[in-house]
Amino acid sequence: MESFDFAVIGGGIAGASAAYELADHGTVVVLEAEETCGYHTTGRSAAVFTEAYERDVVRLMAVASRKFLEGPPAGFTEVPILDPLALLLIGRDDQKDRVRAETVAAKELVSSVQLLDGPQAEQLCPVLRKGYVAAAMLEPDAHAIDVDALHQGFLRGLRQRGGVVRTSRRVSGLTSKGGTWKIAANGEELESQVVVNAAGAWAGVVGTMAGASPVGLVPKRRTAFTFAAPDGLDTAGLAMVIDVDEDFYFKPEGPQFLASLAEETPMEPHDVRHDEVDVALAIERIEAATTLQIRHVRTAWAGLRTFCGDHAPAVGEDPMAPGFFWLAGQGGFGIMTSPALSRAIAALVVGGGLPRDLLELGVSAEALSPQRLLSSG
């Protein structure tokens, strides 16, 4: 039976980044259920790096991830991970107080954010319908993320550090005895001193299998689609636009737009598909807010974003299952925070505490720990 120091369940961005960091401290195997890593949420994400849009520990983790995303280690990737993409959080007259509150909260860590009025927002994004926006928060230093470059960089770096990736290995059994975990996956067995549960929408299933604490993870569907930009419109330099109540968003992507209803529909974990009703409702809302006329949807898809009840991730050792660590509940922010979250889980596994830079930012192990989800019911 093969034996490893660390077994990471899930080969998406969470599992790949965690394994990358852990490979500096011992032998690592990644067990991915699908034929390719990142098939589900990671491969379907329209990821954006923003320090202003999120709050609390998620915002801190984004701030702590910027340095890596801007300048990854030599050989990590041949292309830039970040591409400038300003973010515009908009609100109608009945939403303007919410926009102002979000701007005040964001300024605590992100000094570059600005509060704009309607005409200023229209000037930055000419497709906004005149008079629709009453107030907007501009985050000029947001970026689009090259998800594939980041994900493949972690996987490549993991292998260079001696780590092993096994695809088509759906875990079917987890038992612990004498401080060692025995793992069954597609008819094979291996053992590991530590298990890291980075299984995304299936993390709750894996936790139950291990006899771990019920942390209340809920996978939620989000639909996205693309459509052509109007003839003559240069999309270069346009901002990503998000409704402050998350009723829709759209962003330029080359000569087209990528858009979403930004819905969060609870789902059981499965290979999710988009809902045409959600696409239609998103189109209705975007056309009400802009001069865009969406006559044809080029492509549409959906992914599952998994949340804990408080929308913060569960990162740390399970109180009921020694040697079993959660890295789950990253919702829609797992890609942009993966550099910091992966360093956090590796430090907790190996040393029992968070890295100094995270502590100095104000991140606490308690704010990440799955234990908080039990005490809160």
MARMARSE-930632 format. One record per residue (C-alpha): residue number from 0; residue in one letter; x, y, z. Coordinates in steps of 0.5 Angstrom, whole numbers. Each point is the difference from the previous one (the first is absolute). Layout:
N
+-----+------+-------+-------+-------+
| seq | type |    px |    py |    pz |
+-----+------+-------+-------+-------+
| NUM |    a |     X |     Y |     Z |
...
+-----+------+-------+-------+-------+
***
This chain:
377
+-----+------+-------+-------+-------+
| seq | type |    px |    py |    pz |
+-----+------+-------+-------+-------+
|   0 |    m |     0 |     0 |     0 |
|   1 |    e |     3 |     7 |    -2 |
|   2 |    s |     1 |     5 |     6 |
|   3 |    f |     0 |     7 |     0 |
|   4 |    d |     1 |     6 |     5 |
|   5 |    f |    -6 |     4 |    -3 |
|   6 |    a |    -6 |    -2 |    -4 |
|   7 |    v |    -4 |     5 |    -3 |
|   8 |    i |    -7 |    -1 |    -3 |
|   9 |    g |    -2 |     4 |    -6 |
|  10 |    g |     5 |     3 |    -6 |
|  11 |    g |    -4 |     6 |    -1 |
|  12 |    i |     3 |     7 |     2 |
|  13 |    a |     0 |    -2 |     8 |
|  14 |    g |     3 |    -7 |    -1 |
|  15 |    a |     5 |     2 |    -5 |
|  16 |    s |     3 |     6 |     4 |
|  17 |    a |     0 |    -3 |     7 |
|  18 |    a |     3 |    -6 |    -3 |
|  19 |    y |     5 |     5 |    -3 |
|  20 |    e |     2 |     3 |     7 |
|  21 |    l |     0 |    -7 |     4 |
|  22 |    a |     5 |    -3 |    -5 |
|  23 |    d |     5 |     4 |     3 |
|  24 |    h |    -1 |    -4 |     6 |
|  25 |    g |    -1 |    -7 |    -2 |
|  26 |    t |    -3 |    -5 |    -5 |
|  27 |    v |    -6 |     2 |    -3 |
|  28 |    v |    -6 |    -3 |    -4 |
|  29 |    v |    -6 |     3 |    -3 |
|  30 |    l |    -6 |    -4 |    -1 |
|  31 |    e |    -4 |     3 |    -5 |
|  32 |    a |    -7 |    -4 |    -2 |
|  33 |    e |     0 |     3 |    -7 |
|  34 |    e |     4 |    -2 |    -6 |
|  35 |    t |     3 |     7 |     0 |
|  36 |    c |     1 |     5 |     6 |
|  37 |    g |    -4 |     6 |     0 |
|  38 |    y |    -6 |    -3 |    -4 |
|  39 |    h |    -5 |     3 |     5 |
|  40 |    t |     0 |     7 |     3 |
|  41 |    t |     7 |     2 |    -1 |
|  42 |    g |    -1 |    -1 |    -8 |
|  43 |    r |    -6 |     4 |     0 |
|  44 |    s |     2 |     6 |     4 |
|  45 |    a |     0 |     7 |    -3 |
|  46 |    a |     5 |     2 |     6 |
|  47 |    v |     1 |     7 |     1 |
|  48 |    f |     5 |     2 |     5 |
|  49 |    t |    -3 |     6 |     5 |
|  50 |    e |     2 |     2 |     7 |
|  51 |    a |    -6 |     5 |     0 |
|  52 |    y |    -6 |    -4 |    -1 |
|  53 |    e |     1 |    -6 |     5 |
|  54 |    r |     0 |     1 |     8 |
|  55 |    d |     3 |    -2 |     6 |
|  56 |    v |     5 |    -6 |     0 |
|  57 |    v |    -1 |    -1 |    -8 |
|  58 |    r |     2 |     7 |    -1 |
|  59 |    l |     6 |    -1 |     4 |
|  60 |    m |     2 |    -6 |    -4 |
|  61 |    a |    -1 |     3 |    -6 |
|  62 |    v |     5 |     6 |     2 |
|  63 |    a |     5 |    -6 |     2 |
|  64 |    s |    -1 |    -3 |    -6 |
|  65 |    r |     2 |     6 |    -5 |
|  66 |    k |     8 |     0 |     1 |
|  67 |    f |     0 |    -8 |    -3 |
|  68 |    l |    -5 |     2 |    -5 |
|  69 |    e |     3 |     6 |    -3 |
|  70 |    g |     7 |    -4 |     1 |
|  71 |    p |     0 |    -7 |     0 |
|  72 |    p |     6 |    -4 |     1 |
|  73 |    a |     5 |    -1 |    -6 |
|  74 |    g |    -2 |    -5 |    -5 |
|  75 |    f |    -7 |    -1 |     4 |
|  76 |    t |    -4 |     3 |    -7 |
|  77 |    e |     2 |     3 |    -7 |
|  78 |    v |    -5 |     5 |     0 |
|  79 |    p |    -3 |     5 |     5 |
|  80 |    i |    -5 |    -2 |     5 |
|  81 |    l |    -3 |     6 |     1 |
|  82 |    d |    -3 |     5 |    -6 |
|  83 |    p |    -2 |     7 |     2 |
|  84 |    l |    -8 |     0 |     1 |
|  85 |    a |    -3 |     6 |     4 |
|  86 |    l |    -6 |    -2 |     4 |
|  87 |    l |    -7 |     4 |     0 |
|  88 |    l |    -5 |    -1 |     6 |
|  89 |    i |    -6 |     4 |    -2 |
|  90 |    g |    -7 |     1 |     3 |
|  91 |    r |    -6 |     4 |    -2 |
|  92 |    d |    -3 |     5 |     4 |
|  93 |    d |    -3 |    -5 |     5 |
|  94 |    q |     7 |    -3 |     1 |
|  95 |    k |     4 |     6 |     0 |
|  96 |    d |     1 |    -1 |     8 |
|  97 |    r |     2 |    -7 |    -1 |
|  98 |    v |     6 |     2 |    -5 |
|  99 |    r |     2 |     6 |     5 |
| 100 |    a |     1 |    -5 |     6 |
| 101 |    e |     3 |    -5 |    -5 |
| 102 |    t |     5 |     5 |    -2 |
| 103 |    v |     2 |     3 |     7 |
| 104 |    a |     1 |    -8 |     3 |
| 105 |    a |     4 |    -1 |    -6 |
| 106 |    k |     5 |     6 |     1 |
| 107 |    e |     2 |    -3 |     7 |
| 108 |    l |     5 |    -4 |    -4 |
| 109 |    v |    -1 |     2 |    -7 |
| 110 |    s |     2 |     8 |    -1 |
| 111 |    s |    -1 |     0 |    -7 |
| 112 |    v |    -7 |    -1 |     0 |
| 113 |    q |    -5 |     6 |    -2 |
| 114 |    l |    -7 |     2 |     0 |
| 115 |    l |    -3 |     2 |    -6 |
| 116 |    d |    -6 |     3 |    -2 |
| 117 |    g |    -5 |    -2 |    -6 |
| 118 |    p |     4 |     4 |    -6 |
| 119 |    q |     7 |    -2 |     3 |
| 120 |    a |    -2 |    -7 |    -1 |
| 121 |    e |    -3 |     1 |    -7 |
| 122 |    q |     6 |     3 |    -2 |
| 123 |    l |     4 |    -6 |     2 |
| 124 |    c |    -5 |    -5 |    -3 |
| 125 |    p |    -4 |     3 |    -6 |
| 126 |    v |    -4 |    -5 |     0 |
| 127 |    l |    -4 |     1 |     6 |
| 128 |    r |    -7 |     3 |    -1 |
| 129 |    k |     0 |     8 |     2 |
| 130 |    g |    -3 |     1 |     6 |
| 131 |    y |     0 |    -7 |     3 |
| 132 |    v |     6 |     0 |     4 |
| 133 |    a |    -1 |     5 |     6 |
| 134 |    a |     7 |    -2 |     4 |
| 135 |    a |     6 |    -5 |    -2 |
| 136 |    m |     6 |    -2 |     4 |
| 137 |    l |     6 |    -1 |    -5 |
| 138 |    e |     6 |    -4 |     2 |
| 139 |    p |     5 |     2 |    -6 |
| 140 |    d |     5 |    -5 |     2 |
| 141 |    a |    -4 |    -7 |     0 |
| 142 |    h |     2 |    -5 |    -6 |
| 143 |    a |    -2 |    -6 |    -4 |
| 144 |    i |     3 |    -6 |     2 |
| 145 |    d |     3 |    -5 |    -5 |
| 146 |    v |    -3 |    -6 |     4 |
| 147 |    d |     3 |    -6 |    -4 |
| 148 |    a |     7 |     4 |     0 |
| 149 |    l |    -1 |     0 |     8 |
| 150 |    h |    -3 |    -7 |     1 |
| 151 |    q |     5 |    -3 |    -5 |
| 152 |    g |     6 |     3 |     3 |
| 153 |    f |    -2 |    -3 |     7 |
| 154 |    l |     0 |    -7 |    -3 |
| 155 |    r |     6 |     1 |    -4 |
| 156 |    g |     4 |     3 |     6 |
| 157 |    l |    -3 |    -6 |     5 |
| 158 |    r |     3 |    -5 |    -5 |
| 159 |    q |     7 |     4 |     0 |
| 160 |    r |     0 |    -1 |     7 |
| 161 |    g |    -1 |    -8 |     0 |
| 162 |    g |    -8 |     0 |     1 |
| 163 |    v |    -5 |    -5 |    -4 |
| 164 |    v |    -6 |     2 |    -3 |
| 165 |    r |    -5 |    -6 |    -1 |
| 166 |    t |    -6 |     1 |    -4 |
| 167 |    s |    -6 |    -4 |    -1 |
| 168 |    r |     0 |    -2 |     8 |
| 169 |    r |    -6 |     1 |     3 |
| 170 |    v |     0 |    -1 |     7 |
| 171 |    s |    -4 |    -5 |     3 |
| 172 |    g |     2 |    -1 |     7 |
| 173 |    l |     4 |     3 |     5 |
| 174 |    t |     2 |    -3 |     7 |
| 175 |    s |     5 |     2 |     5 |
| 176 |    k |     4 |    -5 |     5 |
| 177 |    g |     6 |     2 |     4 |
| 178 |    g |     1 |     7 |    -3 |
| 179 |    t |     0 |    -3 |    -7 |
| 180 |    w |    -6 |     1 |    -5 |
| 181 |    k |    -1 |    -5 |    -5 |
| 182 |    i |    -3 |     2 |    -6 |
| 183 |    a |    -4 |    -4 |    -6 |
| 184 |    a |    -1 |     3 |    -6 |
| 185 |    n |    -2 |    -4 |    -7 |
| 186 |    g |     2 |    -7 |     3 |
| 187 |    e |     7 |     3 |     2 |
| 188 |    e |     2 |     1 |     7 |
| 189 |    l |     5 |     4 |     3 |
| 190 |    e |     2 |     3 |     7 |
| 191 |    s |     2 |     7 |     2 |
| 192 |    q |     1 |     4 |     7 |
| 193 |    v |    -4 |     6 |    -2 |
| 194 |    v |    -6 |     1 |    -4 |
| 195 |    v |    -2 |     6 |    -3 |
| 196 |    n |    -7 |     1 |    -3 |
| 197 |    a |     0 |     5 |    -6 |
| 198 |    a |    -6 |    -4 |    -3 |
| 199 |    g |    -4 |     6 |    -2 |
| 200 |    a |    -7 |    -1 |    -1 |
| 201 |    w |     1 |    -7 |     3 |
| 202 |    a |     4 |     2 |     6 |
| 203 |    g |    -6 |    -1 |     5 |
| 204 |    v |    -1 |    -7 |    -3 |
| 205 |    v |     8 |    -2 |     1 |
| 206 |    g |    -1 |     3 |     7 |
| 207 |    t |    -6 |    -4 |     2 |
| 208 |    m |     4 |    -6 |    -3 |
| 209 |    a |     6 |     1 |     5 |
| 210 |    g |    -5 |     1 |     6 |
| 211 |    a |     2 |     7 |     0 |
| 212 |    s |    -4 |     6 |     3 |
| 213 |    p |    -6 |     3 |    -4 |
| 214 |    v |     2 |     7 |    -2 |
| 215 |    g |    -6 |     1 |    -4 |
| 216 |    l |     3 |     1 |    -7 |
| 217 |    v |    -5 |     2 |    -5 |
| 218 |    p |     1 |    -1 |    -8 |
| 219 |    k |    -3 |     6 |    -4 |
| 220 |    r |    -1 |     0 |    -7 |
| 221 |    r |     2 |     6 |    -4 |
| 222 |    t |    -1 |     1 |    -8 |
| 223 |    a |     4 |     4 |    -5 |
| 224 |    f |     0 |     1 |    -7 |
| 225 |    t |     3 |     4 |    -5 |
| 226 |    f |    -3 |     5 |    -6 |
| 227 |    a |     3 |     4 |    -5 |
| 228 |    a |     2 |     8 |     1 |
| 229 |    p |    -4 |     5 |    -4 |
| 230 |    d |     3 |     1 |    -7 |
| 231 |    g |     5 |     6 |     1 |
| 232 |    l |     1 |    -1 |     7 |
| 233 |    d |     7 |     0 |     3 |
| 234 |    t |     0 |    -4 |     6 |
| 235 |    a |     7 |     1 |     2 |
| 236 |    g |     0 |     4 |     6 |
| 237 |    l |    -7 |    -1 |     2 |
| 238 |    a |    -1 |    -2 |     7 |
| 239 |    m |    -4 |    -6 |     3 |
| 240 |    v |    -6 |     2 |     3 |
| 241 |    i |    -4 |    -3 |     6 |
| 242 |    d |    -6 |     2 |     3 |
| 243 |    v |     0 |     1 |     7 |
| 244 |    d |    -5 |    -5 |     2 |
| 245 |    e |     3 |    -5 |    -5 |
| 246 |    d |    -6 |     0 |    -4 |
| 247 |    f |     5 |    -1 |    -6 |
| 248 |    y |     7 |     2 |    -3 |
| 249 |    f |     3 |     0 |    -7 |
| 250 |    k |     8 |     1 |    -2 |
| 251 |    p |     3 |     1 |    -6 |
| 252 |    e |     4 |    -6 |    -3 |
| 253 |    g |     4 |     1 |    -6 |
| 254 |    p |    -5 |     3 |    -5 |
| 255 |    q |    -6 |    -3 |     4 |
| 256 |    f |    -4 |     0 |     6 |
| 257 |    l |     0 |    -5 |     6 |
| 258 |    a |    -6 |     1 |     4 |
| 259 |    s |    -4 |    -3 |     6 |
| 260 |    l |    -6 |     0 |     4 |
| 261 |    a |     4 |    -1 |     6 |
| 262 |    e |    -5 |    -4 |     3 |
| 263 |    e |     2 |    -5 |     6 |
| 264 |    t |    -5 |    -6 |    -1 |
| 265 |    p |     1 |    -6 |     5 |
| 266 |    m |     2 |    -6 |    -3 |
| 267 |    e |     2 |    -7 |     1 |
| 268 |    p |     7 |    -1 |    -2 |
| 269 |    h |     0 |    -3 |    -8 |
| 270 |    d |     2 |     2 |    -7 |
| 271 |    v |    -4 |     6 |     0 |
| 272 |    r |    -3 |     3 |    -6 |
| 273 |    h |    -3 |     7 |    -1 |
| 274 |    d |    -7 |     2 |     0 |
| 275 |    e |    -3 |     4 |    -6 |
| 276 |    v |    -5 |     4 |     5 |
| 277 |    d |     6 |     3 |     4 |
| 278 |    v |     4 |     2 |    -7 |
| 279 |    a |    -7 |     3 |    -2 |
| 280 |    l |    -1 |     4 |     6 |
| 281 |    a |     8 |     2 |     0 |
| 282 |    i |    -1 |     3 |    -7 |
| 283 |    e |    -7 |     4 |     2 |
| 284 |    r |     4 |     3 |     6 |
| 285 |    i |     6 |     2 |    -4 |
| 286 |    e |    -4 |     3 |    -5 |
| 287 |    a |    -4 |     4 |     5 |
| 288 |    a |     7 |     3 |     2 |
| 289 |    t |     3 |     1 |    -6 |
| 290 |    t |    -1 |     1 |    -7 |
| 291 |    l |     3 |    -7 |    -2 |
| 292 |    q |    -5 |    -4 |    -4 |
| 293 |    i |     1 |    -7 |     1 |
| 294 |    r |    -3 |    -4 |    -6 |
| 295 |    h |     5 |    -6 |     0 |
| 296 |    v |     3 |    -4 |     5 |
| 297 |    r |     7 |    -3 |    -2 |
| 298 |    t |     1 |    -5 |     5 |
| 299 |    a |    -3 |    -1 |     7 |
| 300 |    w |     2 |    -5 |     6 |
| 301 |    a |     0 |     0 |     8 |
| 302 |    g |     4 |    -2 |     5 |
| 303 |    l |    -1 |    -2 |     8 |
| 304 |    r |     3 |     5 |     5 |
| 305 |    t |     0 |    -3 |     7 |
| 306 |    f |    -1 |     5 |     6 |
| 307 |    c |     0 |    -1 |     8 |
| 308 |    g |    -6 |     3 |     3 |
| 309 |    d |     4 |     7 |     2 |
| 310 |    h |     3 |     0 |    -7 |
| 311 |    a |     7 |    -1 |     2 |
| 312 |    p |     5 |    -6 |    -1 |
| 313 |    a |     1 |    -6 |     4 |
| 314 |    v |     7 |    -1 |     1 |
| 315 |    g |     3 |    -4 |     5 |
| 316 |    e |     0 |    -7 |     4 |
| 317 |    d |    -6 |    -3 |     2 |
| 318 |    p |    -2 |     0 |     7 |
| 319 |    m |    -3 |    -7 |     0 |
| 320 |    a |     5 |    -3 |    -5 |
| 321 |    p |     8 |     1 |     1 |
| 322 |    g |     4 |     0 |    -6 |
| 323 |    f |    -6 |     2 |    -4 |
| 324 |    f |     0 |     7 |    -3 |
| 325 |    w |    -5 |     5 |    -3 |
| 326 |    l |     2 |     4 |    -6 |
| 327 |    a |    -8 |     2 |    -2 |
| 328 |    g |    -5 |     5 |    -1 |
| 329 |    q |     4 |     4 |    -4 |
| 330 |    g |    -7 |     3 |    -4 |
| 331 |    g |     2 |     4 |    -6 |
| 332 |    f |     7 |     3 |     3 |
| 333 |    g |     4 |    -7 |     0 |
| 334 |    i |     4 |     2 |    -6 |
| 335 |    m |     2 |     7 |     2 |
| 336 |    t |     2 |    -2 |     7 |
| 337 |    s |     3 |    -7 |    -2 |
| 338 |    p |     7 |     3 |     2 |
| 339 |    a |    -1 |     2 |     7 |
| 340 |    l |    -5 |    -6 |     1 |
| 341 |    s |     5 |    -5 |    -2 |
| 342 |    r |     5 |     3 |     4 |
| 343 |    a |    -5 |     0 |     6 |
| 344 |    i |    -2 |    -7 |     0 |
| 345 |    a |     8 |    -2 |    -1 |
| 346 |    a |     2 |     4 |     6 |
| 347 |    l |    -6 |    -3 |     4 |
| 348 |    v |     2 |    -7 |    -2 |
| 349 |    v |     7 |     0 |     1 |
| 350 |    g |     1 |     5 |     6 |
| 351 |    g |    -7 |     1 |     3 |
| 352 |    g |     0 |     8 |    -1 |
| 353 |    l |    -1 |     5 |    -6 |
| 354 |    p |     6 |     3 |    -4 |
| 355 |    r |     2 |     7 |     3 |
| 356 |    d |    -2 |     4 |    -5 |
| 357 |    l |    -7 |    -2 |     0 |
| 358 |    l |     0 |     1 |     8 |
| 359 |    e |     2 |     7 |    -1 |
| 360 |    l |    -5 |     1 |    -5 |
| 361 |    g |    -5 |    -2 |     6 |
| 362 |    v |    -2 |    -7 |    -3 |
| 363 |    s |    -1 |    -5 |     6 |
| 364 |    a |     0 |    -7 |     0 |
| 365 |    e |    -7 |     0 |     4 |
| 366 |    a |    -3 |     4 |    -6 |
| 367 |    l |     2 |    -5 |    -5 |
| 368 |    s |    -1 |    -7 |     5 |
| 369 |    p |    -6 |    -4 |    -1 |
| 370 |    q |    -1 |     0 |     7 |
| 371 |    r |    -3 |     7 |    -1 |
| 372 |    l |    -6 |    -4 |    -4 |
| 373 |    l |    -1 |    -5 |     6 |
| 374 |    s |    -1 |     6 |     5 |
| 375 |    s |    -4 |     4 |    -4 |
| 376 |    g |    -5 |    -6 |    -1 |
+-----+------+-------+-------+-------+
***
